[in-house]
Amino acid sequence: MRTKIRSPTKQLFSSKILEVLNLNEYERQRRISESTKKLYPPGTRIELISMNDPYAPVTSGTRGTVKFVDSLGTIFPEWDNGRTLGVVPGEDSFRKLTQQEIEAENQSESEVEDEVPNENNGIKIGM
């Protein structure tokens, strides 16, 4: 039985190919992350459609504000319900809110802030 011995040149060539493939994977992931950061900058409002997390998903329909995108392209919003679980493009389903939806949210928030409390609804402390 003959043992095949690899030459140092072939070994070096094989390791260089693997290095280039790994570099290409790193570069691909970096480009995806940079693209995601441009599409979802901090402050972007999103709404979750569905989350592929069987243990602790965020409820569908929950809205949130993007805080940052990590180096893997995971988007980390601060959800309106207080959760901070990230969404993974391609795994989870979500969408950006339209300008009209954002304006409607801002309008409803300002209406709540403009309400003046009725003095008859205040807390009375007896002595």
DSSP file (Angstrom, degrees, kcal/mol; ACC not computed):
  #  RESIDUE AA STRUCTURE BP1 BP2  ACC     N-H-->O    O-->H-N    N-H-->O    O-->H-N    TCO  KAPPA ALPHA  PHI   PSI    X-CA   Y-CA   Z-CA
    1    1 A M              0   0    0      0, 0.0     2,-0.5     0, 0.0     0, 0.0   0.000 360.0 360.0 360.0 134.3    0.0    0.0    0.0
    2    2 A R        -     0   0    0      2,-0.0     2,-0.5     0, 0.0     0, 0.0  -0.815 360.0-142.1-101.1 132.7    1.4    3.3   -1.0
    3    3 A T        -     0   0    0     -2,-0.5     2,-0.6     2,-0.0     0, 0.0  -0.800  17.6-131.7 -94.0 130.5    1.1    6.4    1.3
    4    4 A K        -     0   0    0     -2,-0.5     2,-0.5     2,-0.0    -1,-0.0  -0.711  20.1-160.3 -85.2 124.8    0.4    9.6   -0.5
    5    5 A I        -     0   0    0     -2,-0.6     2,-0.4     0, 0.0    -2,-0.0  -0.910  10.6-138.7-107.9 126.7    2.7   12.4    0.6
    6    6 A R        -     0   0    0     -2,-0.5    -2,-0.0     1,-0.1     0, 0.0  -0.656  19.4-124.1 -84.9 137.1    1.7   15.9    0.0
    7    7 A S     >  -     0   0    0     -2,-0.4     4,-2.3     1,-0.1     5,-0.2  -0.444  20.4-116.0 -75.5 153.4    4.4   18.3   -1.1
    8    8 A P  H  > S+     0   0    0      0, 0.0     4,-2.5     0, 0.0     5,-0.2   0.833 117.0  56.7 -56.6 -33.2    5.0   21.5    0.9
    9    9 A T  H  > S+     0   0    0      2,-0.2     4,-2.5     1,-0.2     5,-0.2   0.924 108.0  45.8 -65.9 -44.4    3.9   23.5   -2.2
   10   10 A K  H  > S+     0   0    0      2,-0.2     4,-2.7     1,-0.2    -1,-0.2   0.895 113.0  50.6 -65.4 -39.8    0.5   21.7   -2.3
   11   11 A Q  H  X S+     0   0    0     -4,-2.3     4,-2.5     2,-0.2    -2,-0.2   0.923 112.1  46.7 -63.6 -43.7    0.0   22.1    1.4
   12   12 A L  H  X S+     0   0    0     -4,-2.5     4,-2.2     2,-0.2    -2,-0.2   0.915 112.8  49.6 -63.6 -43.5    0.8   25.8    1.1
   13   13 A F  H  X S+     0   0    0     -4,-2.5     4,-2.2     2,-0.2    -2,-0.2   0.916 111.6  49.1 -61.7 -44.2   -1.5   26.2   -1.8
   14   14 A S  H  X S+     0   0    0     -4,-2.7     4,-2.2     1,-0.2    -2,-0.2   0.906 111.4  48.6 -63.0 -42.6   -4.3   24.4    0.0
   15   15 A S  H  X S+     0   0    0     -4,-2.5     4,-2.2     1,-0.2    -1,-0.2   0.864 110.3  51.9 -67.5 -34.1   -3.9   26.6    3.1
   16   16 A K  H  X S+     0   0    0     -4,-2.2     4,-2.6     2,-0.2    -2,-0.2   0.892 108.2  51.4 -67.5 -39.5   -3.9   29.7    0.9
   17   17 A I  H  X S+     0   0    0     -4,-2.2     4,-2.7     2,-0.2    -2,-0.2   0.935 111.4  47.3 -62.0 -45.2   -7.1   28.7   -0.7
   18   18 A L  H  X S+     0   0    0     -4,-2.2     4,-2.8     1,-0.2     5,-0.2   0.902 111.1  52.1 -62.4 -40.1   -8.7   28.1    2.7
   19   19 A E  H  X S+     0   0    0     -4,-2.2     4,-2.6     2,-0.2    -2,-0.2   0.920 111.3  46.3 -61.1 -44.8   -7.4   31.5    3.8
   20   20 A V  H  X S+     0   0    0     -4,-2.6     4,-2.9     2,-0.2    -2,-0.2   0.908 112.3  50.6 -65.7 -42.2   -8.9   33.2    0.8
   21   21 A L  H  X S+     0   0    0     -4,-2.7     4,-2.2     2,-0.2    -2,-0.2   0.924 113.0  45.9 -61.9 -44.1  -12.2   31.3    1.3
   22   22 A N  H  X S+     0   0    0     -4,-2.8     4,-2.7     2,-0.2    -2,-0.2   0.902 112.8  50.3 -64.7 -40.7  -12.4   32.3    4.9
   23   23 A L  H  X S+     0   0    0     -4,-2.6     4,-3.2    -5,-0.2    -2,-0.2   0.912 109.7  51.1 -62.7 -42.3  -11.4   35.9    4.0
   24   24 A N  H  X S+     0   0    0     -4,-2.9     4,-2.6     2,-0.2    -2,-0.2   0.894 110.2  48.8 -62.9 -39.4  -14.2   35.9    1.4
   25   25 A E  H  X S+     0   0    0     -4,-2.2     4,-2.6     2,-0.2    -2,-0.2   0.922 113.3  47.5 -65.0 -44.0  -16.7   34.7    4.0
   26   26 A Y  H  X S+     0   0    0     -4,-2.7     4,-2.5     2,-0.2    -2,-0.2   0.936 113.7  47.5 -60.6 -46.4  -15.5   37.4    6.5
   27   27 A E  H  X S+     0   0    0     -4,-3.2     4,-2.4     2,-0.2    -2,-0.2   0.894 111.0  51.6 -63.5 -40.4  -15.8   40.0    3.7
   28   28 A R  H  X S+     0   0    0     -4,-2.6     4,-2.2     2,-0.2    -1,-0.2   0.935 112.2  45.8 -61.0 -47.0  -19.2   38.8    2.7
   29   29 A Q  H  X S+     0   0    0     -4,-2.6     4,-2.4     1,-0.2    -2,-0.2   0.883 111.4  52.7 -64.7 -38.4  -20.5   39.0    6.3
   30   30 A R  H  X S+     0   0    0     -4,-2.5     4,-2.5     1,-0.2    -1,-0.2   0.911 109.7  48.5 -63.4 -42.1  -18.9   42.4    6.7
   31   31 A R  H  X S+     0   0    0     -4,-2.4     4,-2.4     2,-0.2    -2,-0.2   0.889 110.4  50.9 -66.7 -39.3  -20.6   43.7    3.6
   32   32 A I  H  X S+     0   0    0     -4,-2.2     4,-2.5     2,-0.2    -2,-0.2   0.936 111.7  48.3 -61.5 -45.6  -24.0   42.3    4.8
   33   33 A S  H  X S+     0   0    0     -4,-2.4     4,-2.4    38,-0.3    -2,-0.2   0.921 111.9  48.3 -61.4 -45.5  -23.5   44.0    8.1
   34   34 A E  H  X S+     0   0    0     -4,-2.5     4,-1.7     1,-0.2    -1,-0.2   0.896 112.1  49.5 -63.4 -40.2  -22.6   47.4    6.6
   35   35 A S  H  X S+     0   0    0     -4,-2.4     4,-2.0     2,-0.2    -1,-0.2   0.910 111.0  49.3 -64.2 -42.6  -25.6   47.2    4.2
   36   36 A T  H  X S+     0   0    0     -4,-2.5     4,-2.3     1,-0.2    -2,-0.2   0.887 107.8  54.7 -64.3 -39.4  -27.9   46.4    7.1
   37   37 A K  H  < S+     0   0    0     -4,-2.4    -1,-0.2     1,-0.2    -2,-0.2   0.871 109.4  47.8 -62.3 -36.4  -26.5   49.3    9.1
   38   38 A K  H  < S+     0   0    0     -4,-1.7    -1,-0.2     1,-0.2    -2,-0.2   0.877 114.2  45.9 -72.0 -37.0  -27.3   51.7    6.2
   39   39 A L  H  < S+     0   0    0     -4,-2.0    -2,-0.2     1,-0.2    -1,-0.2   0.817 124.9  31.2 -74.0 -30.8  -30.8   50.3    5.8
   40   40 A Y  S  < S+     0   0    0     -4,-2.3    -1,-0.2    -5,-0.2    -2,-0.1  -0.565  78.3 174.9-129.9  68.1  -31.6   50.4    9.5
   41   41 A P    >   -     0   0    0      0, 0.0     3,-2.1     0, 0.0    25,-0.2  -0.275  50.5 -71.8 -68.9 161.1  -29.7   53.3   11.2
   42   42 A P  T 3  S+     0   0    0      0, 0.0    25,-0.2     0, 0.0     3,-0.1  -0.257 123.5  34.3 -52.6 137.1  -30.2   54.1   14.9
   43   43 A G  T 3  S+     0   0    0     23,-2.9     2,-0.2     1,-0.3    24,-0.1   0.206  81.3 138.0  99.6 -13.9  -33.7   55.7   15.3
   44   44 A T    <   -     0   0    0     -3,-2.1    22,-3.0    22,-0.2     2,-0.4  -0.451  50.1-134.4 -66.2 133.1  -35.4   53.7   12.6
   45   45 A R  E     +A   65   0A   0     20,-0.2    52,-2.4    52,-0.2     2,-0.3  -0.773  29.9 177.2 -91.4 132.4  -38.8   52.5   13.6
   46   46 A I  E     -AB  64  96A   0     18,-2.6    18,-2.4    -2,-0.4     2,-0.4  -0.888  21.5-145.8-130.1 161.9  -39.7   48.8   12.8
   47   47 A E  E     -AB  63  95A   0     48,-2.5    48,-2.0    -2,-0.3     2,-0.4  -0.999  21.2-128.1-128.5 131.9  -42.6   46.4   13.4
   48   48 A L  E     + B   0  94A   0     14,-2.8    13,-3.3    -2,-0.4    46,-0.3  -0.626  23.7 178.0 -79.8 131.3  -42.1   42.7   14.1
   49   49 A I  E    S-     0   0A   0     44,-3.0     2,-0.3     1,-0.4    45,-0.2   0.835  70.9 -20.1 -95.2 -49.4  -44.1   40.4   11.9
   50   50 A S  E     - B   0  93A   0     43,-2.1    43,-2.9    10,-0.1     2,-0.4  -0.980  56.3-144.9-158.0 153.2  -42.7   37.1   13.3
   51   51 A M        -     0   0    0     -2,-0.3     2,-1.5    41,-0.2    41,-0.1  -0.981  12.1-143.5-125.4 131.2  -39.7   35.9   15.2
   52   52 A N        +     0   0    0     -2,-0.4    40,-0.1    36,-0.1    -2,-0.0  -0.471  64.9 114.0 -89.3  63.0  -38.0   32.6   14.7
   53   53 A D        -     0   0    0     -2,-1.5    -2,-0.1     5,-0.1    -1,-0.0  -0.904  44.5-170.6-135.4 104.1  -37.2   32.1   18.5
   54   54 A P  S    S+     0   0    0      0, 0.0    -1,-0.1     0, 0.0    -2,-0.0   0.672  82.4  48.6 -71.2 -15.5  -39.1   29.2   20.1
   55   55 A Y  S    S-     0   0    0      1,-0.1    -2,-0.0     0, 0.0     0, 0.0   0.882 130.1  -3.2 -95.5 -42.0  -38.0   30.2   23.7
   56   56 A A  S    S+     0   0    0      2,-0.0    -1,-0.1     0, 0.0    29,-0.1  -0.308  75.1 173.5-150.7  58.9  -38.6   33.9   24.1
   57   57 A P        -     0   0    0      0, 0.0     2,-0.3     0, 0.0     3,-0.0  -0.311  35.8-114.7 -71.4 155.1  -40.0   35.5   21.0
   58   58 A V        -     0   0    0      1,-0.1    -7,-0.2     4,-0.0    -5,-0.1  -0.694  46.6 -96.4 -80.6 141.5  -41.2   39.1   20.9
   59   59 A T    >   -     0   0    0     -2,-0.3     3,-1.8     1,-0.1   -11,-0.2  -0.329  41.7-103.0 -63.9 136.7  -44.9   39.3   20.1
   60   60 A S  T 3  S+     0   0    0      1,-0.2   -11,-0.2   -11,-0.1    -1,-0.1  -0.299 108.0  32.6 -56.9 142.0  -45.9   39.8   16.5
   61   61 A G  T 3  S+     0   0    0    -13,-3.3    -1,-0.2     1,-0.3     2,-0.2   0.287  83.8 138.7  91.5 -10.0  -47.0   43.4   15.9
   62   62 A T    <   -     0   0    0     -3,-1.8   -14,-2.8   -14,-0.1    -1,-0.3  -0.472  41.2-148.3 -69.6 138.1  -44.6   44.8   18.5
   63   63 A R  E     +A   47   0A   0    -16,-0.2    17,-3.4    -2,-0.2    18,-0.3  -0.767  21.4 168.1-107.1 154.1  -42.9   48.0   17.4
   64   64 A G  E     -AC  46  79A   0    -18,-2.4   -18,-2.6    -2,-0.3     2,-0.5  -0.963  33.3-113.1-156.8 172.0  -39.5   49.3   18.3
   65   65 A T  E     -AC  45  78A   0     13,-1.9    13,-2.8    -2,-0.3   -20,-0.2  -0.959  36.4-117.6-116.0 124.9  -36.7   51.7   17.6
   66   66 A V  E     + C   0  77A   0    -22,-3.0   -23,-2.9    -2,-0.5   -22,-0.2  -0.393  30.6 177.0 -63.4 130.1  -33.4   50.5   16.3
   67   67 A K  E     -     0   0A   0      9,-2.7     2,-0.3     1,-0.4    -1,-0.2   0.799  62.0 -29.8 -98.6 -44.3  -30.5   51.1   18.6
   68   68 A F  E     - C   0  76A   0      8,-1.4     8,-3.0   -27,-0.1     2,-0.4  -0.984  46.2-126.8-165.5 165.9  -27.7   49.5   16.7
   69   69 A V  E     - C   0  75A   0     -2,-0.3     6,-0.2     6,-0.2   -32,-0.0  -0.992  31.8-139.4-120.0 129.0  -26.7   46.7   14.2
   70   70 A D    >   -     0   0    0      4,-2.2     3,-1.7    -2,-0.4   -33,-0.1  -0.158  33.0 -89.6 -83.3-178.4  -23.9   44.4   15.2
   71   71 A S  T 3  S+     0   0    0      1,-0.3   -38,-0.3     2,-0.1   -37,-0.1   0.620 126.2  54.2 -69.5 -12.7  -21.0   43.0   13.1
   72   72 A L  T 3  S-     0   0    0      2,-0.1    -1,-0.3   -39,-0.1     3,-0.1   0.456 120.4-105.9 -96.2  -3.0  -23.1   40.0   12.1
   73   73 A G    <   +     0   0    0     -3,-1.7     2,-0.3     1,-0.3    -2,-0.1   0.532  68.4 149.4  91.1   7.0  -26.0   42.2   10.8
   74   74 A T        -     0   0    0     14,-0.1    -4,-2.2    12,-0.0     2,-0.5  -0.596  42.1-136.6 -74.0 132.7  -28.3   41.5   13.7
   75   75 A I  E     -CD  69  87A   0     12,-2.7    12,-2.9    -2,-0.3    -6,-0.2  -0.804  13.7-160.2 -94.8 125.9  -30.6   44.5   14.4
   76   76 A F  E     +C   68   0A   0     -8,-3.0    -9,-2.7    -2,-0.5    -8,-1.4  -0.869  16.7 174.8-110.8 100.8  -31.0   45.4   18.0
   77   77 A P  E     -C   66   0A   0      0, 0.0     2,-0.8     0, 0.0   -11,-0.3  -0.591  36.0-123.4 -95.3 163.2  -34.1   47.5   18.6
   78   78 A E  E     -C   65   0A   0    -13,-2.8   -13,-1.9    -2,-0.2     6,-0.2  -0.936  37.7-140.2-100.0 107.7  -35.5   48.7   21.9
   79   79 A W  E >   -C   64   0A   0      4,-2.3     3,-2.2    -2,-0.8   -15,-0.3  -0.349  14.7-119.3 -70.6 150.1  -39.1   47.3   21.6
   80   80 A D  T 3  S+     0   0    0    -17,-3.4    -1,-0.1     1,-0.3   -16,-0.1   0.722 114.5  59.2 -62.4 -21.3  -41.9   49.5   22.9
   81   81 A N  T 3  S-     0   0    0    -18,-0.3    -1,-0.3     2,-0.1     3,-0.1   0.363 124.2-102.2 -89.8   6.9  -42.8   46.8   25.4
   82   82 A G  S <  S+     0   0    0     -3,-2.2    -2,-0.1     1,-0.3   -18,-0.0   0.253  79.8 130.6  96.8 -13.1  -39.3   47.1   27.0
   83   83 A R        -     0   0    0      1,-0.1    -4,-2.3    -5,-0.1    -1,-0.3  -0.312  38.7-166.6 -70.8 159.2  -37.7   44.0   25.4
   84   84 A T        +     0   0    0     -6,-0.2     2,-0.1    -3,-0.1    -1,-0.1   0.143  32.9 142.5-132.5  18.4  -34.3   44.3   23.7
   85   85 A L        -     0   0    0     -9,-0.1     2,-0.0     1,-0.1    -6,-0.0  -0.424  48.7-122.6 -66.4 133.1  -34.1   41.0   21.8
   86   86 A G        -     0   0    0    -10,-0.2     2,-0.4    -2,-0.1   -10,-0.2  -0.317  14.3-133.6 -75.9 157.6  -32.4   41.4   18.4
   87   87 A V  B     -D   75   0A   0    -12,-2.9   -12,-2.7     5,-0.1   -36,-0.1  -0.913  10.9-144.2-112.1 141.4  -33.9   40.5   15.0
   88   88 A V    >>  -     0   0    0     -2,-0.4     4,-3.0   -14,-0.2     3,-2.1  -0.908  18.8-127.4-108.3 113.0  -32.0   38.5   12.4
   89   89 A P  B 34 S+e   92   0B   0      0, 0.0     4,-0.1     0, 0.0   -53,-0.0  -0.349  98.5  22.7 -57.0 134.1  -32.6   39.5    8.8
   90   90 A G  T 34 S+     0   0    0      2,-0.7     3,-0.1     1,-0.1    -2,-0.0   0.063 126.5  52.9  93.9 -25.1  -33.5   36.3    6.8
   91   91 A E  T <4 S+     0   0    0     -3,-2.1     2,-0.2     1,-0.2    -1,-0.1   0.784 109.5  41.4-103.2 -49.3  -34.6   34.5   10.0
   92   92 A D  B  < S-e   89   0B   0     -4,-3.0    -2,-0.7   -41,-0.1     2,-0.5  -0.665  78.3-130.9-100.9 156.5  -37.1   36.9   11.5
   93   93 A S  E     +B   50   0A   0    -43,-2.9   -44,-3.0    -2,-0.2   -43,-2.1  -0.931  42.3 137.7-113.1 127.0  -39.7   38.9    9.6
   94   94 A F  E     -B   48   0A   0     -2,-0.5     2,-0.3   -46,-0.3   -46,-0.2  -0.943  29.3-150.1-155.5 170.7  -40.1   42.6   10.2
   95   95 A R  E     -B   47   0A   0    -48,-2.0   -48,-2.5    -2,-0.3     2,-0.2  -0.980  24.4-105.1-147.2 158.0  -40.6   45.8    8.3
   96   96 A K  E     -B   46   0A   0     -2,-0.3   -50,-0.3   -50,-0.2     2,-0.2  -0.579  41.5-114.5 -76.9 146.3  -39.8   49.5    8.6
   97   97 A L        -     0   0    0    -52,-2.4   -52,-0.2    -2,-0.2     2,-0.1  -0.581  31.7-116.2 -77.1 146.5  -42.7   51.8    9.6
   98   98 A T     >  -     0   0    0     -2,-0.2     4,-2.2     1,-0.1     5,-0.2  -0.363  24.9-109.0 -76.0 163.2  -43.8   54.2    6.9
   99   99 A Q  H  > S+     0   0    0      1,-0.2     4,-2.6     2,-0.2     5,-0.2   0.881 121.3  55.1 -59.8 -37.9  -43.5   57.9    7.5
  100  100 A Q  H  > S+     0   0    0      1,-0.2     4,-2.3     2,-0.2    -1,-0.2   0.899 107.6  48.7 -62.8 -40.7  -47.3   58.1    7.8
  101  101 A E  H  > S+     0   0    0      2,-0.2     4,-2.2     1,-0.2    -1,-0.2   0.893 111.4  49.5 -66.3 -39.3  -47.3   55.5   10.6
  102  102 A I  H  X S+     0   0    0     -4,-2.2     4,-2.6     2,-0.2    -2,-0.2   0.917 111.3  49.1 -65.4 -43.1  -44.5   57.3   12.4
  103  103 A E  H  X S+     0   0    0     -4,-2.6     4,-2.5     2,-0.2    -2,-0.2   0.895 110.1  51.4 -63.3 -39.7  -46.5   60.6   12.1
  104  104 A A  H  X S+     0   0    0     -4,-2.3     4,-2.3     2,-0.2    -1,-0.2   0.899 110.6  49.0 -63.8 -40.7  -49.6   58.9   13.5
  105  105 A E  H  X S+     0   0    0     -4,-2.2     4,-2.2     2,-0.2    -2,-0.2   0.936 112.5  47.3 -61.4 -47.0  -47.6   57.5   16.4
  106  106 A N  H  X S+     0   0    0     -4,-2.6     4,-2.2     1,-0.2    -2,-0.2   0.879 111.2  52.0 -63.6 -37.9  -46.2   60.9   17.1
  107  107 A Q  H  X S+     0   0    0     -4,-2.5     4,-2.0     2,-0.2    -1,-0.2   0.928 110.3  46.9 -64.0 -46.0  -49.6   62.5   16.9
  108  108 A S  H  X S+     0   0    0     -4,-2.3     4,-1.5     1,-0.2    -1,-0.2   0.863 112.3  51.3 -67.0 -34.2  -51.2   60.0   19.3
  109  109 A E  H  X S+     0   0    0     -4,-2.2     4,-2.0     1,-0.2    -1,-0.2   0.902 109.9  48.9 -67.0 -40.6  -48.2   60.6   21.7
  110  110 A S  H  X S+     0   0    0     -4,-2.2     4,-1.9     1,-0.2    -2,-0.2   0.837 107.1  56.0 -70.3 -31.0  -48.6   64.4   21.6
  111  111 A E  H  X S+     0   0    0     -4,-2.0     4,-0.7     2,-0.2    -1,-0.2   0.893 108.5  47.7 -65.2 -38.9  -52.4   64.1   22.2
  112  112 A V  H >< S+     0   0    0     -4,-1.5     3,-0.6     1,-0.2    -2,-0.2   0.902 112.7  48.6 -67.4 -41.1  -51.7   62.1   25.4
  113  113 A E  H 3< S+     0   0    0     -4,-2.0    -2,-0.2     1,-0.2    -1,-0.2   0.815 107.3  56.6 -68.0 -30.8  -49.1   64.7   26.5
  114  114 A D  H 3< S+     0   0    0     -4,-1.9    -1,-0.2    -5,-0.1    -2,-0.2   0.656  80.3 108.6 -77.5 -15.8  -51.4   67.6   25.8
  115  115 A E    <<  -     0   0    0     -4,-0.7    -3,-0.0    -3,-0.6    -4,-0.0  -0.431  62.6-145.7 -65.5 130.9  -54.1   66.3   28.1
  116  116 A V        -     0   0    0     -2,-0.2     2,-0.1     1,-0.0    -2,-0.1  -0.856  21.1-116.6 -98.1 127.7  -54.4   68.4   31.3
  117  117 A P        -     0   0    0      0, 0.0     2,-0.3     0, 0.0     5,-0.1  -0.389  26.6-119.0 -65.7 138.8  -55.3   66.4   34.4
  118  118 A N    >   -     0   0    0      1,-0.1     3,-2.0    -2,-0.1     4,-0.3  -0.600  15.1-134.1 -74.9 132.9  -58.6   67.4   35.9
  119  119 A E  G >  S+     0   0    0     -2,-0.3     3,-0.8     1,-0.3    -1,-0.1   0.743 105.5  61.0 -65.8 -20.0  -58.1   68.7   39.4
  120  120 A N  G 3  S+     0   0    0      1,-0.2    -1,-0.3     0, 0.0    -2,-0.0   0.653  99.5  56.8 -77.2 -14.2  -61.0   66.5   40.6
  121  121 A N  G <  S+     0   0    0     -3,-2.0    -1,-0.2     2,-0.1    -2,-0.2   0.441  86.5 108.7 -93.5  -0.6  -59.0   63.4   39.5
  122  122 A G  S <  S-     0   0    0     -3,-0.8     2,-0.4    -4,-0.3    -3,-0.0  -0.155  79.7 -93.7 -73.2 169.0  -56.0   64.2   41.7
  123  123 A I        -     0   0    0      2,-0.0     2,-0.5     1,-0.0    -1,-0.1  -0.683  36.1-150.6 -85.1 134.6  -54.9   62.3   44.8
  124  124 A K        -     0   0    0     -2,-0.4     2,-0.6    -3,-0.1    -1,-0.0  -0.908   4.5-159.1-108.6 133.0  -56.2   63.7   48.0
  125  125 A I        -     0   0    0     -2,-0.5     2,-0.3     2,-0.0    -2,-0.0  -0.942   9.9-152.4-113.0 119.3  -54.2   63.3   51.2
  126  126 A G              0   0    0     -2,-0.6    -2,-0.0     1,-0.1     0, 0.0  -0.628 360.0 360.0 -90.7 149.4  -56.1   63.6   54.4
  127  127 A M              0   0    0     -2,-0.3    -1,-0.1     0, 0.0    -2,-0.0   0.356 360.0 360.0-125.8 360.0  -54.5   64.8   57.6
